[in-house]
Amino acid sequence: MYDASFVSDYLTSDHKRLDLILDSLVKAVRLEKSLELQQSLFSLFKRGMMRHIHWEESVLFPIFERESKLSDGPTRIMKADHSEMSSVLNSLEDTLDHQMDLEKLIALGNCLDEHNLKEKRILYPSIDRMLDQNTQEMIAVAISREFS
């Protein structure tokens, strides 16, 4: 199974999936599609984002911090971004029975783009370089458990 870019490839693919859902949600709001569609897309996006954040904070970041001996480095910044994005998601969810806030969605998308770029360029490649086959397999198992 060993693939030197496993983390980068897998989590970047998840970023793309989440980006597609968010883009669909923004389009649905702009085109004033049904509230039910907007709510469904939002729910799908939020669930996916929270799962992705959980993978990173409970599986990847601890490995990065242990291997790099940097607990106050890139992962601190990523966790702060996660906290901010979670707060915006909760705020959007609080108003889900009404019209979705297009400006907040766009701002969230911009924040997510910047965050993903930092992960793609800095964090994920660093983690990929640190992984041996056993650690990579442990990550794959840990992430797969999150689907059950």
Buried (B, 14 or more C-beta within 10 A) or exposed (E): EEBEEBBBEBBBEBBEBBBEBBBBBBEBBEEEBEBEBBBEBBBBBBEBBBBBBEBBBEBBBEBBBEBBEEEEBBBEBBBEBBEEBBEBBEEBEEEBEEEBBEEBBBEBBEBBEEBBEBBBEBBBBBBBEBBEEEBBBBBBEBBEEEEE
